[in-house]
Amino acid sequence: MLHRRTVLGASLLATAGASRLVHAQSRRPEETIRIGMLQDMSGPYRDISGPTSVVCARQAIREFTAAHPDVGVELLVADHQNKSDVGLSIARQWFDRDGVDMVLGVSNSALAIALKTVVETKDKAHVNTSAATSALTSEYCSPNAIHWSYDTWCLSHATGEPLVKQGWDSWFFITPNYAFGQMLQGDTTHSVEGAGGKVLGGVAYPFPETTDYSAFLLQAQASRAKVVAFLGAGTDFVNAVKQAQEFGLMKPGRRFVGLTGYINSVMALGLQTAQGLTQTETFYWDLNPRTRAFMDRVRGQLPADTFPCHNHAGDYAGLLHYLKAVASIGVAKAKASGRDTVAAMKALPTDDDCFGQGSIRKDGRKLHPTYLFEVKKPKDSRGPGDVYTVLAETSAEKSFRPIADGACAMAKG
């Protein structure tokens, strides 16, 4: 595993761009900020984190160092293999041996929670962009961490309440049997019932060993729920949607909702299969002129027909804002204390091409709007990547759980 980490890191640094490498190599380690990107690089969540996350992080570094040539930045990449012990081992080695100052990404809720103790003990920073548990700004909030992109509360309330208000008021859940899935189901149940809807049932499937969802889909069909909500992501979601189409669960009169659906899954499925899907994201490349400008900058670095999702956008925006905070307090102070750097991130207003203007709350929650999308029919698409129609928008203030409803002690003092 450590050999694989070394190879991945070396490969990244070798291809990150000559101008950035020369800039970083001309400085001593104590003058250079080191970022450790910890992601699923080879498993079921590779497409919603993985290589595209690396591309977006590199883009943030290029833009920042162009504006701040006096700050050196290096990026290391590792595969946590969706195992908390592996991820923690990598993080500790990064902090103790490799001089890493901030961990970016993570894409695993159990690992993100476990990192809390490590980053606080070592006084490093964690900018989480793809582990979704809302506990990271509640009972597991940290003065050393920021939660970007989205979380389970955001996904559930920006999906459940708008759909119930549109008449989709009976739900059935198909949920992976891990912490993130169970929390997302609980948050969505709260949203659906709070809006006046009903949950008619649910079933948990074993992760990661499940590929055949027919038994679970039949249970959903038998419930006669108007909404079948699938709470798995990545390849799980792609397989489930294909099978849902075969069972007729995506015909008019019923909605198949991906609570953790991403544009990457839509591209993998194709519009013929994915049409009618309903899912929520906080970023879409074709949302406005600024998101399109960001897409233009990274398009040439991505494989054809690959479009960033809100995880990837968070890697870009979260890293860029972290580096702005580093510039504001100085490299030496940022390297000395991740807690001070996170405090500087909270003090600075956020502004980037992926999420626009925003802010970071005392509990570490980054605030921005959330969008409920329906996947277009093939005949309505203008070309590759034109896949979404906006069904509803939830404002930044209402997209995330109020501080008063969470359990973050440091935010209530």
C-alpha positions in Angstrom: 0.0 0.0 0.0 2.8 2.4 0.9 4.6 1.6 -2.4 1.3 2.4 -4.3 1.0 5.7 -2.4 4.6 6.6 -3.4 4.0 5.8 -7.0 0.8 7.8 -7.2 2.4 10.8 -5.5 5.5 10.6 -7.8 3.3 10.2 -10.9 1.3 13.3 -9.9 4.3 15.5 -9.3 5.9 14.4 -12.5 2.9 15.5 -14.6 1.6 18.5 -12.6 3.1 21.1 -14.9 6.6 22.3 -15.4 6.0 25.9 -14.1 4.5 24.7 -10.8 7.3 22.1 -10.3 10.1 24.6 -10.9 8.4 27.0 -8.4 8.0 24.3 -5.7 11.5 22.9 -6.2 13.2 26.3 -5.8 12.0 26.5 -2.2 12.9 24.8 1.0 10.3 22.4 2.5 9.6 24.9 5.3 8.6 27.5 2.6 6.3 25.2 0.7 2.7 24.2 1.5 2.1 20.5 1.0 -1.4 19.2 0.2 -2.3 15.5 0.6 -5.2 14.4 -1.5 -6.7 11.3 0.0 -9.3 9.7 -2.3 -10.7 6.5 -3.8 -8.4 6.2 -6.8 -9.3 2.7 -7.9 -12.6 1.5 -6.2 -16.3 2.1 -6.6 -16.1 5.8 -6.1 -13.2 6.4 -8.4 -15.3 8.3 -11.0 -16.8 10.7 -8.4 -13.4 11.4 -6.8 -10.2 9.9 -8.2 -8.4 11.3 -11.2 -10.9 14.1 -11.9 -10.3 15.3 -8.3 -6.6 15.5 -9.0 -7.2 17.5 -12.2 -9.3 20.0 -10.3 -6.8 20.3 -7.5 -4.0 20.9 -10.0 -6.1 23.7 -11.6 -6.6 25.4 -8.2 -2.8 25.3 -7.6 -2.0 26.7 -11.1 -4.4 29.6 -10.6 -3.2 30.3 -7.1 0.5 30.2 -7.8 0.1 32.4 -10.9 -1.4 35.0 -8.6 1.0 34.3 -5.7 4.4 33.3 -7.1 5.9 33.8 -3.6 4.1 30.7 -2.2 5.3 27.2 -3.1 2.6 24.5 -3.3 3.0 20.7 -3.8 0.4 18.0 -4.1 0.6 14.4 -3.0 -2.1 11.8 -3.9 -3.0 8.5 -2.2 -5.6 5.8 -2.5 -7.4 5.1 0.8 -9.0 2.0 -0.7 -12.2 2.8 1.2 -10.6 1.5 4.4 -10.3 3.8 7.4 -7.2 2.1 8.8 -5.4 2.5 5.4 -6.4 6.1 5.2 -5.4 6.9 8.8 -2.0 5.2 8.2 -1.4 7.3 5.1 -2.4 10.6 6.9 -0.1 9.9 9.9 2.8 9.2 7.6 2.1 12.3 5.6 2.1 14.4 8.8 5.0 12.8 10.6 7.4 12.1 7.6 6.3 14.0 4.5 5.4 17.4 5.9 1.9 17.5 4.7 -0.1 20.5 6.0 -3.6 19.8 4.8 -5.6 16.7 3.8 -8.1 17.3 0.9 -11.0 15.2 -0.3 -11.4 11.8 1.6 -14.6 10.5 -0.1 -15.3 8.2 2.9 -17.4 9.2 5.9 -16.0 6.8 8.4 -12.4 7.9 7.5 -13.4 11.6 7.6 -14.7 11.1 11.2 -11.6 9.1 12.2 -9.3 11.9 10.9 -10.7 14.3 13.4 -8.5 13.2 16.2 -5.4 12.9 14.0 -5.6 16.4 12.5 -6.4 18.0 15.8 -3.5 16.2 17.6 -1.0 17.1 14.8 -2.6 20.6 14.4 -3.1 20.1 10.7 -6.0 21.0 8.4 -8.7 18.9 6.7 -10.7 20.3 3.9 -13.3 17.6 3.3 -15.0 17.8 -0.1 -16.5 14.4 -0.7 -17.2 12.6 2.6 -20.9 13.4 3.0 -21.9 12.7 6.6 -23.4 15.8 8.3 -21.9 14.7 11.6 -18.7 16.5 10.5 -20.4 19.8 11.4 -22.3 18.4 14.3 -20.9 16.0 17.0 -17.7 15.5 15.0 -17.1 19.2 14.2 -13.5 20.3 14.5 -11.6 23.7 14.7 -9.2 22.1 12.2 -11.7 21.1 9.5 -13.9 22.6 6.8 -16.8 20.7 5.2 -17.2 21.8 1.6 -19.5 20.7 -1.3 -22.5 19.0 0.3 -23.6 16.7 3.2 -26.4 14.3 4.0 -28.6 17.0 5.5 -28.2 19.1 2.4 -28.9 16.3 -0.1 -31.9 15.1 1.8 -33.6 18.4 2.5 -32.9 19.9 -1.0 -34.5 16.7 -2.4 -37.2 15.5 -0.1 -39.0 18.7 0.7 -39.2 20.1 -2.9 -40.5 16.7 -4.2 -43.1 16.3 -1.5 -44.4 19.8 -2.2 -44.7 18.8 -5.9 -46.9 15.8 -5.0 -44.3 13.1 -4.7 -45.3 12.3 -1.1 -44.7 8.5 -0.6 -41.2 7.1 -0.4 -39.3 3.8 -0.3 -35.5 3.6 0.4 -32.8 1.3 -0.9 -29.8 2.0 1.3 -26.2 0.7 1.6 -25.5 -0.8 5.0 -22.8 1.7 6.1 -22.8 4.8 8.3 -23.2 7.4 5.5 -26.2 5.5 4.0 -28.0 5.1 7.3 -27.5 8.8 8.1 -28.7 9.9 4.7 -31.8 7.8 5.1 -32.5 9.3 8.5 -32.0 12.9 7.2 -34.2 12.3 4.2 -37.0 10.7 6.3 -36.9 13.8 8.5 -37.2 16.0 5.4 -40.0 13.9 3.8 -42.1 13.6 6.9 -41.5 17.3 7.8 -43.0 18.3 4.5 -46.0 16.1 5.0 -44.9 13.0 3.1 -44.8 9.4 4.2 -42.0 6.7 4.2 -43.7 3.4 3.2 -40.6 1.2 3.8 -36.9 0.6 3.1 -34.3 -2.1 2.7 -30.6 -2.2 3.3 -28.2 -3.9 0.9 -24.7 -5.3 1.7 -21.8 -3.1 0.5 -19.6 -3.5 -1.4 -20.6 -7.1 -2.4 -24.0 -6.3 -4.0 -24.3 -6.1 -7.8 -27.8 -7.5 -8.3 -30.5 -5.2 -6.9 -33.6 -7.1 -8.3 -34.8 -8.3 -4.9 -34.6 -4.8 -3.5 -36.3 -3.2 -6.5 -39.1 -5.7 -6.3 -39.7 -4.7 -2.7 -39.8 -1.1 -3.7 -42.2 -1.8 -6.5 -44.5 -3.8 -4.2 -44.6 -0.8 -1.8 -46.4 1.3 -4.4 -44.4 4.3 -3.3 -44.3 7.2 -5.7 -40.6 7.7 -5.0 -38.0 5.0 -5.0 -34.9 6.6 -3.4 -31.5 4.9 -4.0 -28.9 5.9 -1.5 -25.8 4.2 -2.9 -23.3 5.9 -5.2 -20.7 5.2 -7.9 -21.0 1.9 -9.6 -23.7 0.8 -7.2 -25.9 3.6 -8.4 -25.2 2.9 -12.1 -26.1 -0.8 -11.7 -29.2 0.0 -9.8 -30.5 2.5 -12.3 -30.0 0.0 -15.2 -32.0 -2.6 -13.3 -34.7 -0.1 -12.3 -35.3 0.7 -15.9 -35.7 -3.0 -16.6 -38.3 -3.3 -13.8 -40.2 -0.3 -15.0 -39.5 1.9 -11.9 -38.7 4.9 -14.0 -41.9 5.2 -16.0 -44.3 8.1 -15.6 -46.1 8.2 -12.3 -43.0 7.2 -10.3 -39.7 8.9 -9.6 -36.4 7.1 -9.2 -34.3 9.4 -7.1 -30.5 9.2 -6.6 -29.8 10.8 -3.3 -26.1 10.5 -4.1 -26.4 10.8 -7.9 -23.8 12.5 -9.9 -23.3 13.8 -13.4 -20.6 11.1 -13.8 -23.2 8.4 -13.3 -25.5 10.0 -15.9 -22.7 10.1 -18.4 -21.9 6.5 -17.7 -25.5 5.4 -18.1 -26.3 7.6 -21.1 -29.5 9.7 -21.4 -31.5 6.9 -23.0 -31.2 4.9 -19.7 -30.9 7.8 -17.2 -33.7 10.1 -18.6 -36.1 11.0 -15.8 -33.7 10.4 -13.0 -34.0 12.9 -10.2 -30.9 13.9 -8.2 -29.3 16.8 -6.3 -26.0 18.5 -6.7 -24.5 21.8 -5.5 -22.6 22.3 -8.8 -23.3 21.8 -12.5 -20.9 22.8 -15.1 -23.5 24.4 -17.3 -25.3 26.3 -14.6 -24.1 29.8 -15.3 -21.2 31.7 -17.1 -18.8 31.2 -14.2 -19.3 27.4 -14.0 -18.9 27.2 -17.8 -15.7 29.3 -17.5 -14.3 26.8 -15.0 -15.3 23.9 -17.3 -13.4 25.6 -20.2 -10.2 25.7 -18.1 -10.3 22.0 -17.1 -11.9 20.5 -20.2 -8.6 19.8 -22.0 -7.2 18.0 -19.0 -10.1 15.5 -18.8 -11.0 12.5 -20.9 -13.7 13.1 -23.5 -17.2 13.2 -22.1 -16.0 13.6 -18.5 -17.6 16.4 -16.5 -16.8 17.3 -12.9 -19.4 16.7 -10.2 -19.8 18.7 -7.0 -17.1 16.6 -5.3 -14.6 17.6 -8.0 -15.7 21.3 -7.9 -15.2 21.2 -4.1 -11.7 20.0 -4.5 -11.0 23.0 -6.7 -12.8 25.6 -4.7 -11.9 24.2 -1.2 -8.2 24.0 -2.1 -8.2 27.5 -3.7 -9.8 29.0 -0.6 -7.4 27.2 1.7 -4.5 28.6 -0.3 -6.0 32.1 -0.2 -6.1 31.8 3.6 -2.4 30.6 3.6 -1.5 33.8 1.6 -3.4 35.9 4.1 -1.6 34.7 7.2 1.7 33.6 5.7 3.2 30.2 4.9 5.1 29.9 8.2 2.0 30.5 10.3 -0.1 28.2 8.1 2.5 25.4 8.4 2.7 25.9 12.2 -1.0 25.6 12.8 -3.8 24.0 10.8 -6.3 25.4 13.3 -5.1 29.0 12.6 -5.4 28.4 8.9 -8.9 27.1 9.2 -9.8 30.1 11.3 -8.5 32.3 8.5 -10.6 30.4 6.0 -13.7 31.1 8.0 -12.8 34.8 8.3 -12.4 35.2 4.5 -15.5 35.4 2.3 -15.5 32.7 -0.3 -15.7 33.4 -4.1 -14.9 31.0 -6.9 -16.2 30.0 -10.3 -17.8 26.7 -9.2 -19.9 27.9 -6.3 -19.9 31.7 -6.6 -19.8 33.9 -3.5 -20.4 32.4 -0.1 -19.2 32.0 3.4 -18.0 29.4 6.0 -19.9 29.1 9.3 -18.4 28.7 12.8 -19.1 24.9 12.7 -17.0 24.6 9.5 -19.9 24.3 7.1 -19.4 26.0 3.7 -22.6 27.6 2.5 -23.9 27.8 -1.1 -27.1 26.9 -3.0 -28.3 23.4 -3.8 -30.1 22.3 -7.0 -32.6 19.6 -7.6 -32.2 18.2 -11.2 -34.1 16.0 -13.6 -32.1 14.2 -16.2 -33.1 15.2 -19.7 -34.5 13.1 -22.5 -32.1 12.5 -25.3 -34.1 14.6 -27.7 -33.8 17.6 -25.3 -30.0 17.6 -25.0 -27.9 20.0 -27.0 -24.8 17.9 -26.8 -22.4 16.0 -24.4 -22.8 17.1 -20.8 -26.1 18.9 -21.4 -28.0 16.5 -19.1 -29.8 18.5 -16.4 -33.0 20.5 -16.1 -33.3 22.4 -12.8 -36.5 21.4 -10.9 -35.8 23.5 -7.8 -33.2 25.6 -6.1 -32.6 25.8 -2.4 -30.8 28.9 -1.1 -27.5 28.8 0.7 -29.1 29.8 4.0 -31.6 26.9 3.7 -29.4 24.2 2.1 -27.7 23.2 5.3 -28.8 22.2 8.8 -29.1 25.3 11.1 -26.3 25.4 13.7 -28.9 25.4 16.5 -30.1 21.9 15.3 -26.7 20.4 15.3 -24.4 19.3 18.1 -21.3 21.3 17.4 -20.2 22.6 20.8 -17.6 25.0 19.4 -20.2 26.8 17.2 -22.7 27.4 20.1 -20.3 29.0 22.5 
